[in-house]
Amino acid sequence: MALPVWGLLPKSQTDPEKIEEAIARMIEAHNEDPEAHLGPNGSLFSHKASEIIDHRALSIVEDKIKNRQVTLSKLNYDKLLFQIQFESLDSWVIENTGNRGLITLQGGGCYLSCGDQVGDVLALSFENLYVRPNGRKNYQFQLFTTFEFATMNGDLYIGVNDVHPWNPSYFSGFKTKNNGEELYAVWGNDGPVSEHRLDDRYINDIHLFSMWIDANLGVVHWEIDGEEVWSFSPSNLYFDNEVWFYVALRRTQITGFVETWLFNPVIMQDL
């Protein structure tokens, strides 16, 4: 005679409930008990009572935090932080070929329109001679902008580290090429230039562009609308320049507009 499976045996001669059924019932009751593990030696009690609650790295995501819960004191108490609202251009350096082109402040943003001659440049840079950007201190920038209206007639550069970003050895950020038809993430820091072509759909409409550096891992990340579009591990993270942030338009075709809008640039790095 075959022996019955242990879990299918009744608990006792007076209780027909199977052992397997009893175990399932007790587990379900335990899972539904809101007080489970809350006793002095329970795991949840220890978790709640700990001064520092540990979690896996990268396990806390944005949708778990209520809006307006992260204050500026949590962001910049140990960092250099520039939040730019474009109330004026007093602290910006402007380069404007032949005084052609136009920069105006509109609704909290900044509008740039390049001059009408091929080779004209209109550039806006945020600089500090005494406190310089440094990739070794987890430098990062982000802003809302559009590459759309720089296309076909010129190129747009957004990034850090050089006042002439078409000199690629000293420019890192985002740029267009071939009369604004192609969008790239680029890294150039006094060495070989590395660049990665991005999806052309990011040229259209306004997007959030960001570049940030993880100095501990030695990795540079490029993001658009919060999604990573490229990462790169350069041999050198040091910036030897006073330019914290740079935007430039350069006309490559005689017809049409070469223009863009900038909104809410944020620049940050460790002290």
TISE-496334 format. One record per residue (C-alpha): residue number from 1; x, y, z. Coordinates in pm, 1 decimal, padded with zeros to 6 digits, always signed. Layout:
// TISE-496334
NUM|X|Y|Z
...
//
This chain:
// TISE-496334
1|+00000.0|+00000.0|+00000.0
2|+00134.2|+00342.3|-00097.5
3|+00203.0|+00583.3|+00187.5
4|-00005.9|+00906.1|+00181.5
5|+00167.4|+01239.6|+00117.9
6|+00246.5|+01399.2|+00454.6
7|+00072.5|+01726.8|+00377.0
8|-00250.7|+01544.8|+00294.8
9|-00277.0|+01375.6|+00633.1
10|-00540.5|+01508.3|+00876.3
11|-00414.0|+01699.4|+01175.8
12|-00562.6|+01443.1|+01416.0
13|-00831.8|+01181.8|+01446.6
14|-01066.6|+01450.7|+01577.9
15|-00978.7|+01727.3|+01324.4
16|-01019.9|+01647.4|+00954.2
17|-00829.5|+01959.4|+00841.0
18|-00525.4|+01857.3|+00641.7
19|-00179.8|+01957.9|+00760.9
20|-00117.5|+02140.1|+00431.9
21|-00446.7|+02327.2|+00471.1
22|-00359.3|+02425.1|+00827.7
23|-00019.7|+02562.0|+00722.2
24|-00178.2|+02765.5|+00440.4
25|-00444.5|+02899.2|+00679.4
26|-00187.8|+03012.0|+00936.4
27|+00033.6|+03176.3|+00676.8
28|-00265.3|+03368.0|+00540.2
29|-00365.9|+03479.1|+00889.4
30|-00011.3|+03592.4|+00955.7
31|+00003.6|+03791.0|+00633.1
32|-00323.3|+03965.2|+00716.2
33|-00218.2|+04052.0|+01070.9
34|-00119.2|+04424.3|+01076.3
35|+00064.5|+04371.2|+01405.2
36|+00291.1|+04092.6|+01274.2
37|+00662.4|+04152.9|+01341.1
38|+00589.0|+04470.1|+01541.8
39|+00690.3|+04323.8|+01876.1
40|+01015.1|+04430.9|+02049.5
41|+01214.9|+04160.7|+01874.2
42|+01025.4|+04171.5|+01543.2
43|+01189.2|+04273.9|+01216.9
44|+00947.1|+04562.7|+01148.8
45|+00994.6|+04695.9|+01500.1
46|+01369.2|+04700.5|+01445.5
47|+01326.4|+04858.4|+01100.6
48|+01108.1|+05140.4|+01233.7
49|+01324.1|+05199.1|+01541.2
50|+01656.4|+05219.9|+01354.6
51|+01818.3|+05562.3|+01337.5
52|+01917.9|+05491.1|+00978.2
53|+01685.8|+05278.5|+00764.3
54|+01885.8|+05092.0|+00503.9
55|+01759.7|+05015.1|+00154.9
56|+01916.5|+04869.3|-00152.5
57|+02105.8|+05121.2|-00363.7
58|+01878.1|+05294.1|-00619.2
59|+01567.7|+05133.6|-00465.7
60|+01393.8|+05462.5|-00368.2
61|+01228.1|+05599.7|-00680.7
62|+01063.3|+05932.9|-00755.4
63|+00700.5|+05822.0|-00742.8
64|+00741.3|+05716.9|-00375.9
65|+00800.3|+06079.1|-00268.5
66|+00508.9|+06320.2|-00232.9
67|+00527.4|+06647.8|-00421.1
68|+00679.5|+06940.0|-00228.8
69|+00846.8|+06706.0|+00022.0
70|+01205.9|+06761.0|-00100.4
71|+01303.6|+07113.4|+00005.4
72|+01604.3|+07311.3|-00111.8
73|+01777.8|+07247.8|+00220.0
74|+01788.8|+06880.2|+00123.6
75|+01941.6|+06961.7|-00212.5
76|+02206.2|+07226.5|-00159.7
77|+02324.0|+07226.8|+00200.7
78|+02650.6|+07063.3|+00089.7
79|+02652.2|+07164.0|-00277.8
80|+02700.6|+07459.7|-00506.0
81|+02362.6|+07517.0|-00664.7
82|+02262.0|+07769.2|-00930.2
83|+01890.2|+07788.1|-01011.2
84|+01845.7|+08038.6|-01291.6
85|+01516.1|+08210.9|-01363.0
86|+01640.9|+08458.8|-01626.8
87|+01523.6|+08770.7|-01446.8
88|+01820.2|+08949.5|-01604.9
89|+02137.0|+08878.8|-01803.5
90|+02367.0|+09072.6|-01569.4
91|+02573.3|+08768.2|-01467.4
92|+02598.2|+08621.2|-01818.7
93|+02870.1|+08670.1|-02081.2
94|+02732.5|+08739.3|-02430.6
95|+02913.5|+08680.8|-02758.4
96|+02734.3|+08823.6|-03059.3
97|+02897.7|+08840.9|-03403.5
98|+02883.2|+09196.8|-03538.6
99|+02615.0|+09281.1|-03281.5
100|+02374.6|+09084.1|-03495.4
101|+02122.3|+08852.8|-03339.8
102|+01883.4|+08896.7|-03049.8
103|+01852.1|+08786.7|-02686.6
104|+01534.2|+08867.2|-02495.6
105|+01380.3|+08753.9|-02168.5
106|+01027.8|+08620.3|-02204.4
107|+00804.6|+08475.2|-01934.0
108|+01084.5|+08345.6|-01712.9
109|+01276.0|+08204.8|-02008.4
110|+01538.5|+08330.2|-02250.0
111|+01496.7|+08357.3|-02627.1
112|+01802.7|+08355.6|-02856.7
113|+01802.2|+08430.1|-03230.4
114|+02127.6|+08419.1|-03425.8
115|+02241.9|+08680.6|-03679.1
116|+02154.5|+08653.2|-04047.1
117|+02498.7|+08589.7|-04199.4
118|+02661.3|+08248.5|-04241.9
119|+02912.9|+08197.4|-03962.3
120|+02734.4|+08429.7|-03720.5
121|+02747.8|+08320.0|-03357.0
122|+02520.4|+08407.6|-03067.9
123|+02641.2|+08267.5|-02736.8
124|+02545.9|+08296.1|-02372.0
125|+02777.1|+08163.6|-02099.4
126|+02760.1|+08147.1|-01720.1
127|+03113.3|+08195.0|-01584.5
128|+03304.4|+08238.3|-01259.7
129|+03677.9|+08308.8|-01256.7
130|+03729.0|+08200.7|-00895.0
131|+03500.9|+07901.0|-00846.8
132|+03522.8|+07667.0|-01141.0
133|+03322.0|+07363.0|-01251.5
134|+03485.7|+07030.7|-01175.6
135|+03371.2|+06692.5|-01300.1
136|+03553.3|+06531.6|-01007.9
137|+03295.3|+06695.9|-00781.7
138|+02989.4|+06540.2|-00946.2
139|+02911.0|+06834.1|-01174.9
140|+02569.2|+06835.9|-01341.9
141|+02341.0|+07063.9|-01538.4
142|+01988.2|+07048.4|-01671.7
143|+01750.9|+07279.1|-01856.7
144|+01441.2|+07283.4|-02072.3
145|+01509.1|+07382.3|-02430.9
146|+01433.1|+07299.4|-02791.6
147|+01668.1|+07222.3|-03077.3
148|+01381.8|+07236.9|-03325.7
149|+01418.4|+07593.6|-03449.4
150|+01795.3|+07569.9|-03487.8
151|+01754.5|+07291.7|-03742.7
152|+01825.9|+07319.7|-04116.5
153|+01985.6|+07662.8|-04086.7
154|+02241.4|+07629.2|-03807.0
155|+02367.1|+07436.3|-03507.1
156|+02298.8|+07458.4|-03134.9
157|+02541.9|+07374.1|-02853.1
158|+02449.5|+07328.7|-02484.7
159|+02709.3|+07224.1|-02231.5
160|+03011.5|+07307.5|-02020.1
161|+03380.9|+07389.2|-02030.9
162|+03447.9|+07607.6|-02335.0
163|+03345.2|+07942.8|-02477.3
164|+03374.5|+07803.3|-02831.4
165|+03213.3|+07460.1|-02830.2
166|+03271.7|+07400.3|-03201.1
167|+03630.2|+07347.1|-03081.0
168|+03532.8|+06992.2|-02978.7
169|+03835.4|+06915.4|-02762.3
170|+03696.6|+07133.4|-02482.8
171|+03321.8|+07091.1|-02495.8
172|+03087.4|+06845.0|-02322.2
173|+02709.9|+06838.8|-02346.4
174|+02461.8|+06827.8|-02634.3
175|+02504.8|+06959.5|-02986.4
176|+02365.4|+06936.1|-03338.2
177|+02562.5|+06874.8|-03655.7
178|+02503.9|+06897.6|-04030.3
179|+02293.7|+07214.9|-04022.0
180|+02101.9|+07103.7|-03713.6
181|+01976.6|+06780.1|-03865.9
182|+02155.6|+06545.2|-03622.0
183|+02160.5|+06555.3|-03241.4
184|+02457.0|+06426.3|-03038.3
185|+02572.8|+06378.3|-02682.2
186|+02940.2|+06471.4|-02671.8
187|+03237.0|+06456.2|-02433.7
188|+03556.1|+06647.9|-02503.1
189|+03794.2|+06742.9|-02224.1
190|+04142.2|+06818.0|-02359.1
191|+04161.2|+06476.8|-02518.7
192|+03995.2|+06252.6|-02776.1
193|+03637.4|+06357.3|-02843.9
194|+03364.5|+06098.9|-02788.7
195|+03014.0|+06149.5|-02918.1
196|+02697.2|+05949.6|-02958.5
197|+02415.9|+06022.7|-03202.1
198|+02075.8|+06051.4|-03035.9
199|+01727.1|+05985.3|-03163.6
200|+01624.5|+06268.4|-03397.2
201|+01283.1|+06286.9|-03228.1
202|+01449.0|+06479.6|-02945.6
203|+01515.2|+06767.9|-03185.3
204|+01143.5|+06846.1|-03198.9
205|+00950.3|+07022.0|-02920.6
206|+01079.7|+07122.9|-02578.4
207|+01261.3|+06860.3|-02370.5
208|+01454.0|+06842.9|-02043.4
209|+01823.4|+06795.6|-02124.4
210|+02064.3|+06690.2|-01850.8
211|+02426.7|+06583.1|-01813.0
212|+02557.0|+06459.1|-01479.4
213|+02878.3|+06301.0|-01358.4
214|+02920.4|+06019.0|-01108.3
215|+03274.9|+06091.5|-00996.7
216|+03293.7|+05782.3|-00774.7
217|+03235.7|+05551.4|-01069.3
218|+03397.0|+05782.4|-01325.2
219|+03090.1|+05780.9|-01549.0
220|+02918.6|+06068.3|-01732.3
221|+02546.2|+06035.3|-01799.0
222|+02331.1|+06215.4|-02055.0
223|+01955.0|+06220.7|-02001.8
224|+01655.8|+06358.2|-02191.9
225|+01323.4|+06388.4|-02010.8
226|+01468.0|+06186.5|-01721.5
227|+01570.0|+05887.9|-01936.2
228|+01933.9|+05802.2|-01995.9
229|+02033.1|+05829.8|-02362.0
230|+02408.0|+05768.1|-02326.1
231|+02680.0|+05706.9|-02067.5
232|+03056.2|+05724.9|-02105.7
233|+03364.3|+05666.1|-01888.2
234|+03631.0|+05925.1|-01979.0
235|+03991.2|+05910.3|-01866.5
236|+03976.5|+06258.7|-01712.7
237|+03687.6|+06432.8|-01534.1
238|+03869.0|+06756.9|-01453.1
239|+03751.4|+07081.7|-01616.6
240|+04018.1|+07351.5|-01654.8
241|+03785.4|+07636.3|-01740.9
242|+03566.3|+07896.2|-01572.8
243|+03259.5|+07826.6|-01791.2
244|+02990.1|+07658.1|-01583.1
245|+02728.7|+07648.3|-01854.3
246|+02715.9|+07748.1|-02217.5
247|+02457.7|+07788.9|-02494.0
248|+02557.0|+07885.0|-02847.7
249|+02387.5|+07917.8|-03184.4
250|+02590.9|+07921.6|-03505.9
251|+02438.9|+07992.1|-03846.6
252|+02537.8|+07758.1|-04129.6
253|+02274.5|+07852.2|-04391.4
254|+02178.6|+08195.8|-04517.3
255|+01799.8|+08151.2|-04508.0
256|+01553.8|+08103.2|-04224.1
257|+01578.9|+08145.1|-03847.7
258|+01838.5|+07996.5|-03612.4
259|+01683.4|+08031.6|-03268.2
260|+01601.4|+07859.7|-02941.0
261|+01437.2|+07908.0|-02601.9
262|+01589.3|+07827.9|-02262.6
263|+01395.6|+07763.2|-01940.7
264|+01500.8|+07692.3|-01581.8
265|+01869.1|+07598.8|-01606.8
266|+01998.8|+07429.1|-01292.5
267|+02372.8|+07377.2|-01231.3
268|+02510.0|+07189.9|-00931.6
269|+02823.6|+07026.5|-00795.5
270|+02974.2|+06922.1|-00463.0
271|+03175.3|+07169.5|-00260.2
//
